[in-house]
């Protein structure tokens, strides 16, 4: 997730009790206190665009184009760059398609007057399948998209041949009071953002180092300083008014996205309906974003399935970006077993 301050970032995935999601300070040089610069593997890709009624969905296609890919879906206010460090560690002979969700990265914004809702991303998967004439889809989602992939797989179990979820397992269960309060906040927030968009005013602009700091701190330090660049590449534009400065180019309405308002019984029922091979990886230094007993109840149902695989790894909510080797081995073993 990317945002301009901690409160805004964590509003969508806000823990219901205080939990630390900060990692140790391993992303800094212990002598100079400067951010470490690590060398990550790279892999060739092709920028693609998928037509949709309001414009296009942008993406990065790795590997062969003649085969159906594993589709990678990012978290809230992130973009396809979230998989830049992981994609080179996936099987080279297996295509991988990392997408920017609507309003994120290089994808088109939704039309003016339309509000973003979690179910929009679920509907989008059917559009993508129709465009490529796929009868099935293979999904790997992080955070928001792990939730949406869980929902899609439960709604259309015959369309998903495998599911990989990173860090957030299921739609978050909230109290009725919390749901009502946040929906009211979001609707008021949308009105303010739409006013700025209509006035065509540019968002605040920052120098590069400031952008990195804002992203790092804004994600509660979940994204390491030296991995911020992978998200920022698809998330900023140069200011027209302030030379050498940039602004966050995602749709400002995303901060006020509307979300699922399910009771716990709904994700419980959804878990029962998922039939495909399913891998879930939990980052141990990340919050659960809901009361843990809700998470544990659904996890217990999934663990009863013979094709469900579960791992825990040390790391933050963005461990797949910061330390991709920690999850790549588990993902590749799962793909080798279940992806023909």
C-alpha positions in Angstrom: 0.0 0.0 0.0 1.2 3.5 -0.7 -0.2 6.7 0.9 0.8 10.1 2.2 0.4 9.4 5.9 0.0 6.5 8.2 -3.6 7.2 9.1 -4.8 7.3 5.5 -2.9 4.2 4.6 -4.1 2.1 7.5 -7.8 3.2 7.3 -8.6 0.3 4.9 -6.6 -2.3 6.7 -6.5 -0.8 10.2 -5.9 -3.1 13.2 -8.6 -3.2 15.7 -6.1 -3.3 18.5 -2.6 -1.9 18.7 0.0 -4.2 17.1 3.4 -3.4 15.8 4.0 -3.9 12.1 7.4 -2.4 12.1 10.4 -4.6 11.2 13.8 -4.2 12.7 16.0 -1.6 11.1 17.7 -4.1 8.7 17.0 -1.8 5.7 19.6 0.7 7.1 23.3 0.7 7.1 24.3 0.3 10.8 27.4 2.6 10.3 26.1 5.5 8.1 22.4 5.1 8.9 21.7 5.4 5.2 19.3 3.1 3.4 21.0 -0.1 2.2 21.0 -0.6 -1.6 20.5 -4.3 -2.4 20.9 -5.9 -5.8 17.7 -7.6 -6.9 17.4 -10.1 -9.8 15.7 -8.7 -12.9 13.6 -10.3 -15.6 12.5 -9.1 -19.0 8.8 -8.2 -19.4 6.5 -6.5 -21.9 4.2 -3.7 -21.0 0.6 -4.6 -22.0 -2.8 -2.9 -22.0 -6.1 -4.7 -21.7 -9.1 -2.7 -23.0 -12.0 -2.1 -20.6 -15.1 0.0 -21.1 -13.6 3.0 -19.2 -10.1 2.8 -20.7 -7.5 0.1 -20.1 -5.8 -2.0 -17.5 -2.0 -1.9 -17.6 0.3 -4.7 -16.8 3.7 -6.3 -17.0 3.8 -9.7 -18.9 6.8 -11.9 -18.0 7.7 -15.0 -20.0 5.9 -16.8 -22.9 2.8 -15.1 -24.4 1.3 -18.2 -25.9 0.4 -19.7 -22.5 -2.0 -18.7 -19.8 -0.1 -16.9 -17.1 -0.2 -16.7 -13.3 -2.0 -13.4 -12.7 -0.4 -11.2 -10.0 -2.7 -8.6 -8.2 -1.3 -6.0 -5.9 -2.5 -4.3 -2.6 -4.4 -1.2 -2.0 -2.7 1.9 -3.5 0.2 -0.3 -4.7 0.7 -1.3 -8.3 2.3 -4.1 -10.5 5.7 -3.0 -9.2 5.0 -4.8 -6.0 6.1 -8.0 -7.8 9.2 -6.6 -9.4 11.6 -8.4 -7.0 9.6 -11.6 -6.9 8.9 -12.1 -10.6 12.5 -12.9 -11.4 12.5 -15.7 -8.8 9.4 -17.4 -10.3 9.8 -20.2 -12.9 11.2 -18.7 -16.1 9.2 -21.0 -18.3 5.9 -20.0 -16.6 4.3 -16.7 -17.8 3.4 -14.2 -15.1 1.2 -11.2 -15.6 1.3 -8.5 -13.0 -1.6 -6.0 -13.3 -2.3 -2.4 -12.2 -5.8 -2.3 -10.8 -8.1 0.5 -11.9 -6.9 3.9 -10.6 -3.5 2.4 -9.7 -0.2 2.5 -11.5 -0.6 3.0 -15.3 -4.2 1.8 -15.5 -7.1 4.1 -16.3 -9.1 5.7 -13.6 -12.8 4.9 -13.2 -15.1 7.6 -14.7 -15.8 10.8 -12.8 -18.7 10.3 -10.4 -18.0 6.6 -9.8 -16.7 5.3 -6.5 -14.2 2.5 -6.1 -15.5 -0.6 -4.4 -13.9 -3.9 -3.6 -16.3 -5.8 -5.7 -15.1 -3.8 -8.8 -11.9 -5.7 -8.7 -13.7 -9.0 -8.5 -15.8 -8.1 -11.6 -12.6 -7.1 -13.4 -11.3 -10.6 -13.4 -14.2 -11.8 -15.5 -13.4 -9.0 -18.0 -9.8 -10.1 -18.2 -10.7 -13.7 -18.7 -13.2 -12.7 -21.5 -10.5 -10.6 -23.2 -8.0 -13.4 -23.3 -10.7 -16.1 -23.8 -9.5 -18.0 -20.8 -11.9 -20.6 -19.2 -9.8 -20.6 -16.0 -7.5 -18.2 -14.2 -4.6 -18.7 -11.8 -4.4 -16.0 -9.1 -1.7 -14.6 -6.8 -2.9 -11.6 -4.7 -1.3 -9.5 -2.0 -3.3 -7.7 0.7 -6.4 -6.1 -0.9 -6.0 -8.4 -3.9 -5.5 -11.5 -1.7 -8.9 -10.7 -0.2 -10.5 -10.1 -3.7 -8.9 -13.3 -5.1 -10.4 -15.2 -2.1 -13.8 -13.7 -2.9 -13.6 -14.5 -6.6 -12.5 -18.1 -6.0 -15.4 -18.6 -3.6 -17.9 -17.1 -6.0 -16.6 -18.9 -9.1 -14.7 -22.0 -7.9 -15.0 -23.6 -11.3 -13.0 -20.7 -12.9 -9.9 -20.8 -10.6 -7.3 -23.5 -11.0 -5.1 -22.3 -8.1 -5.0 -19.5 -5.6 -2.0 -17.9 -3.8 -2.7 -15.3 -1.1 0.0 -13.1 0.5 -0.5 -11.9 4.1 -4.3 -11.1 4.2 -6.4 -14.2 4.1 -10.0 -13.1 3.8 -12.5 -10.2 3.8 -12.0 -8.4 7.1 -14.8 -8.7 9.7 -15.7 -5.5 11.3 -18.2 -4.5 14.0 -21.5 -2.9 12.7 -20.4 0.4 14.4 -17.0 0.3 12.6 -18.6 -0.4 9.2 -21.1 2.5 9.6 -18.5 4.9 10.8 -15.9 4.2 8.1 -18.5 4.2 5.2 -19.6 7.7 6.4 -16.0 8.9 6.5 -15.4 7.5 3.0 -18.4 9.2 1.4 -17.4 12.6 2.9 -13.9 12.0 1.8 -14.9 11.2 -1.8 -16.8 14.5 -2.1 -13.6 16.5 -1.2 -11.4 14.6 -3.6 -13.9 14.9 -6.5 -13.9 18.7 -5.9 -10.1 18.8 -6.4 -10.3 16.6 -9.5 -13.0 18.8 -11.0 -10.8 21.9 -10.4 -7.9 20.0 -12.1 -5.6 21.0 -9.2 -2.4 19.1 -9.0 -1.7 17.1 -5.8 1.2 18.2 -3.6 4.7 17.6 -5.2 7.8 16.3 -3.6 11.5 15.7 -4.3 12.5 12.0 -4.9 13.9 11.5 -1.4 10.7 13.0 0.1 8.6 10.6 -2.0 10.6 7.6 -0.7 10.3 8.8 2.9 6.6 9.4 2.6 6.0 6.0 1.1 8.2 4.2 3.7 6.6 6.0 6.6 3.1 6.0 5.1 3.1 2.2 5.0 4.2 2.0 8.6 7.7 1.1 7.3 6.3 -2.0 5.7 8.0 -1.1 2.4 11.8 -0.9 2.9 13.5 2.4 1.8 15.4 0.7 -1.1 12.3 -1.1 -2.4 10.1 2.0 -2.5 11.4 2.7 -6.0 9.6 -0.4 -7.4 6.3 1.1 -6.4 7.1 4.7 -7.1 8.1 4.0 -10.8 4.4 3.4 -11.6 3.0 5.8 -9.0 4.3 9.3 -9.7 4.4 12.0 -12.4 6.5 15.1 -12.7 5.0 18.3 -11.4 4.0 20.8 -14.1 4.5 23.7 -11.7 7.6 22.7 -9.6 10.7 21.6 -11.4 12.4 18.4 -10.2 9.4 17.4 -8.1 6.8 14.7 -8.5 3.3 13.9 -7.2 1.5 10.7 -6.5 -0.4 9.9 -9.7 -2.8 7.3 -8.5 -6.5 8.2 -8.4 -7.1 10.2 -5.2 -10.5 8.6 -4.8 -8.8 5.3 -3.9 -8.1 6.7 -0.4 -11.9 6.6 0.1 -12.6 3.3 -1.5 -15.7 1.5 -0.3 -15.2 -2.1 1.0 -16.9 -5.3 1.8 -19.3 -5.1 4.8 -19.6 -8.8 5.5 -20.5 -10.5 8.7 -18.1 -13.3 9.8 -20.5 -15.9 8.4 -19.8 -14.8 4.8 -16.1 -15.5 4.7 -16.7 -18.7 6.6 -19.1 -19.8 3.9 -16.7 -18.6 1.2 -13.9 -20.7 2.7 -16.1 -23.8 2.5 -16.7 -23.2 -1.2 -13.0 -22.8 -2.3 -12.0 -26.1 -3.9 -8.8 -25.4 -5.9 -5.3 -25.7 -4.6 -4.7 -22.8 -2.3 -1.4 -21.5 -0.8 -1.5 -18.8 1.9 1.6 -17.1 3.3 1.4 -15.0 6.4 4.0 -12.4 7.3 4.6 -12.6 11.0 5.5 -9.0 11.6 2.3 -7.8 9.9 -1.0 -7.1 11.8 -4.0 -9.3 11.2 -6.2 -6.1 10.6 -9.1 -7.7 12.4 -9.7 -9.7 15.6 -7.4 -12.8 15.2 -10.2 -15.2 16.2 -12.0 -14.3 12.9 -8.8 -15.1 10.9 -8.3 -18.3 12.9 -11.8 -19.5 12.3 -11.5 -19.3 8.5 -7.9 -20.7 8.6 -9.1 -23.7 10.5 -11.7 -24.4 7.8 -9.1 -24.1 5.0 -6.6 -26.4 6.8 -9.1 -29.2 6.6 -8.8 -29.2 2.8 -6.1 -31.6 1.4 -4.9 -29.0 -1.2 -4.5 -26.1 1.2 -0.9 -25.1 2.0 0.0 -22.7 4.8 3.3 -21.1 5.7 4.4 -18.3 8.0 7.5 -16.2 7.3 9.4 -13.5 9.2 8.8 -10.1 7.6 6.5 -7.1 7.1 3.3 -6.9 5.2 5.4 -6.3 2.1 7.8 -9.2 2.7 7.2 -10.5 -0.9 8.7 -7.2 -2.1 11.4 -6.6 0.5 12.7 -10.1 0.8 11.2 -12.1 -2.1 13.4 -15.1 -1.5 11.5 -15.8 1.7 8.3 -16.5 -0.2 9.6 -17.6 -3.6 10.6 -21.1 -2.5 7.1 -21.9 -1.1 5.4 -20.4 -4.2 7.6 -22.3 -6.7 7.1 -25.6 -4.9 3.3 -25.0 -4.9 3.4 -24.1 -8.6 5.5 -27.1 -9.5 2.9 -29.4 -7.8 -0.3 -27.8 -9.0 0.3 -25.6 -12.1 0.5 -27.8 -15.2 
